[in-house]
Amino acid sequence: MSISRFAKTLSGWAAVLPAVLLPLAACLTAPVAMADSQPLQPRQMLPAYQQECAACHLAYPPGLLPVRSWSHLMSGLDRHYGTDASLDPAAVQQISHWLHANAGTYKRVQEAPPEDRITRSAWFQRKHRELDVAVWRHASVKSEANCAACHTRAEQGRFGDGELRFPAGLDARYRRAFED
């Protein structure tokens, strides 16, 4: 092959490669909530889960709890942390199936936390150990279960340190725990 023909071939590929590689790279690097290389939040949220669960609280990523915890929670919706969150049997079956298929299987969630509460899990306690009780009780936070008070992308299942915000109205003396 002559040099000029090689140069034309190369320039043709140079025009095509970005059009092919950039979308491929975008698909491969699309944000997915991960923990220990396992997804916390599936790419597709089940509409029934979003509608029913997010009506009262964050639709927690299924990867934050093991199958056993989700089974226990879904079988006791009539006494869901002091509230009757009962659903019709078809909705319970559909949501349960989806939660089981997407439950956490990685090291951090192998054991069900006490009372099947994400906030009582060992990894949650360890990750938040620097926070003072006053932070959880502040009006803009309300409780440990209100992930979105500090995690700006909690609804997408993203809980990285780079996505934290200092809760509005919280005394500045607690800021250090957010910056460590």
C-alpha positions as CSV (number, residue, x, y, z in Angstrom):
1,M,0.0,0.0,0.0
2,S,1.3,3.4,-0.9
3,I,1.9,6.0,1.7
4,S,-0.8,8.3,0.2
5,R,-3.3,5.5,0.1
6,F,-2.5,4.6,3.7
7,A,-2.9,8.2,4.8
8,K,-6.3,8.4,3.1
9,T,-7.4,5.2,4.9
10,L,-6.1,6.4,8.2
11,S,-7.9,9.8,7.8
12,G,-11.1,8.0,6.9
13,W,-10.9,5.9,10.1
14,A,-10.1,9.1,12.1
15,A,-13.4,10.5,11.0
16,V,-15.4,7.3,11.8
17,L,-13.8,6.2,15.1
18,P,-15.0,9.1,17.3
19,A,-18.5,8.5,16.0
20,V,-18.3,4.9,16.9
21,L,-16.2,5.0,20.1
22,L,-17.7,7.9,21.9
23,P,-21.3,6.4,22.2
24,L,-19.7,3.1,23.1
25,A,-17.6,4.7,25.8
26,A,-20.7,6.6,27.1
27,C,-22.6,3.3,27.5
28,L,-19.7,1.7,29.2
29,T,-19.2,4.5,31.6
30,A,-22.8,5.4,32.3
31,P,-23.3,6.0,36.0
32,V,-24.6,3.0,37.9
33,A,-24.7,2.9,41.7
34,M,-22.1,0.4,42.7
35,A,-20.8,-1.1,45.9
36,D,-17.9,-3.5,45.9
37,S,-18.4,-3.7,42.1
38,Q,-22.0,-4.8,42.4
39,P,-24.9,-2.4,41.3
40,L,-27.0,-1.0,44.1
41,Q,-29.6,0.4,41.8
42,P,-30.7,-1.4,38.7
43,R,-30.6,0.6,35.5
44,Q,-34.4,0.3,35.2
45,M,-36.5,1.2,38.3
46,L,-39.6,-0.9,38.7
47,P,-42.5,1.7,38.3
48,A,-44.6,-0.1,41.0
49,Y,-41.7,0.1,43.4
50,Q,-41.1,3.8,42.7
51,Q,-44.8,4.6,43.0
52,E,-45.6,2.6,46.1
53,C,-42.4,2.9,48.2
54,A,-41.3,6.4,47.2
55,A,-44.7,7.7,48.1
56,C,-43.5,7.7,51.7
57,H,-39.7,7.5,51.7
58,L,-36.7,7.2,49.3
59,A,-37.1,4.2,47.1
60,Y,-34.0,2.6,48.5
61,P,-31.7,0.8,46.0
62,P,-32.4,-2.9,46.3
63,G,-28.6,-3.6,46.5
64,L,-28.5,-2.0,50.0
65,L,-30.1,-5.1,51.6
66,P,-29.9,-8.9,51.1
67,V,-32.7,-11.0,49.8
68,R,-33.6,-12.2,53.3
69,S,-34.3,-8.6,54.4
70,W,-36.4,-7.7,51.4
71,S,-38.4,-11.0,51.9
72,H,-39.0,-10.1,55.5
73,L,-40.0,-6.5,54.7
74,M,-42.3,-7.4,51.9
75,S,-44.1,-10.1,54.0
76,G,-44.8,-7.6,56.8
77,L,-46.0,-4.5,55.0
78,D,-49.0,-4.4,57.4
79,R,-46.5,-3.5,60.1
80,H,-43.9,-1.6,58.1
81,Y,-41.9,0.2,60.8
82,G,-45.1,1.2,62.6
83,T,-47.1,1.9,59.5
84,D,-49.6,-0.1,57.5
85,A,-48.1,-0.1,54.1
86,S,-50.2,-3.0,52.8
87,L,-50.4,-3.6,49.0
88,D,-52.6,-5.8,46.9
89,P,-51.1,-9.3,46.5
90,A,-50.2,-8.8,42.8
91,A,-48.2,-5.7,43.6
92,V,-46.5,-7.5,46.5
93,Q,-45.5,-10.3,44.2
94,Q,-44.2,-8.0,41.5
95,I,-42.2,-5.8,43.8
96,S,-40.9,-8.8,45.8
97,H,-39.7,-10.5,42.6
98,W,-37.9,-7.4,41.5
99,L,-36.3,-6.7,44.9
100,H,-35.1,-10.4,45.1
101,A,-33.6,-10.2,41.6
102,N,-31.8,-6.9,42.4
103,A,-30.9,-7.5,46.1
104,G,-27.4,-7.0,47.4
105,T,-25.1,-10.0,47.1
106,Y,-21.8,-8.4,47.8
107,K,-19.8,-8.7,50.9
108,R,-21.2,-5.7,52.7
109,V,-24.7,-6.9,52.7
110,Q,-24.3,-10.6,53.2
111,E,-25.9,-10.4,56.7
112,A,-29.3,-8.9,57.3
113,P,-29.0,-5.9,59.5
114,P,-30.9,-5.7,62.8
115,E,-34.6,-5.1,62.2
116,D,-33.8,-5.2,58.4
117,R,-32.9,-1.5,58.7
118,I,-30.3,-0.1,56.3
119,T,-29.4,2.4,59.0
120,R,-28.6,-0.4,61.5
121,S,-26.2,-2.3,59.1
122,A,-22.6,-2.5,60.1
123,W,-21.4,-0.8,56.9
124,F,-23.9,2.1,57.4
125,Q,-22.8,2.6,61.0
126,R,-19.1,2.5,60.0
127,K,-19.6,4.9,57.2
128,H,-21.5,7.4,59.3
129,R,-19.7,7.0,62.7
130,E,-18.3,10.5,62.6
131,L,-21.7,12.1,62.6
132,D,-23.1,13.5,65.8
133,V,-26.6,12.4,66.9
134,A,-27.6,16.1,66.6
135,V,-27.1,15.9,62.8
136,W,-29.6,13.1,62.5
137,R,-32.2,15.0,64.7
138,H,-31.8,18.3,62.9
139,A,-35.0,19.6,61.2
140,S,-33.4,19.5,57.7
141,V,-32.3,15.9,58.2
142,K,-34.9,14.3,60.5
143,S,-33.5,10.8,60.7
144,E,-30.7,8.5,59.5
145,A,-33.1,7.1,56.9
146,N,-33.3,10.5,55.1
147,C,-30.4,9.8,52.7
148,A,-31.4,12.7,50.4
149,A,-30.7,15.3,53.2
150,C,-27.0,14.9,52.6
151,H,-26.6,12.7,49.5
152,T,-27.5,14.8,46.5
153,R,-28.0,11.8,44.2
154,A,-29.6,9.4,46.7
155,E,-32.7,9.0,44.4
156,Q,-30.4,7.6,41.7
157,G,-28.7,5.3,44.2
158,R,-25.5,7.4,44.3
159,F,-24.0,7.8,47.7
160,G,-20.4,8.8,46.9
161,D,-18.5,11.2,49.1
162,G,-18.2,13.6,46.1
163,E,-22.0,13.9,46.1
164,L,-22.5,15.1,49.7
165,R,-23.9,18.4,50.7
166,F,-23.9,20.0,54.2
167,P,-27.6,20.0,55.3
168,A,-29.2,23.5,55.3
169,G,-29.4,25.2,58.7
170,L,-27.0,22.7,60.4
171,D,-24.5,24.2,62.8
172,A,-21.1,24.7,61.1
173,R,-19.4,22.8,64.0
174,Y,-20.6,19.6,62.4
175,R,-19.1,20.4,59.0
176,R,-15.8,18.5,59.7
177,A,-17.6,15.1,59.6
178,F,-18.7,15.9,56.1
179,E,-15.2,16.8,54.9
180,D,-13.3,13.9,56.3
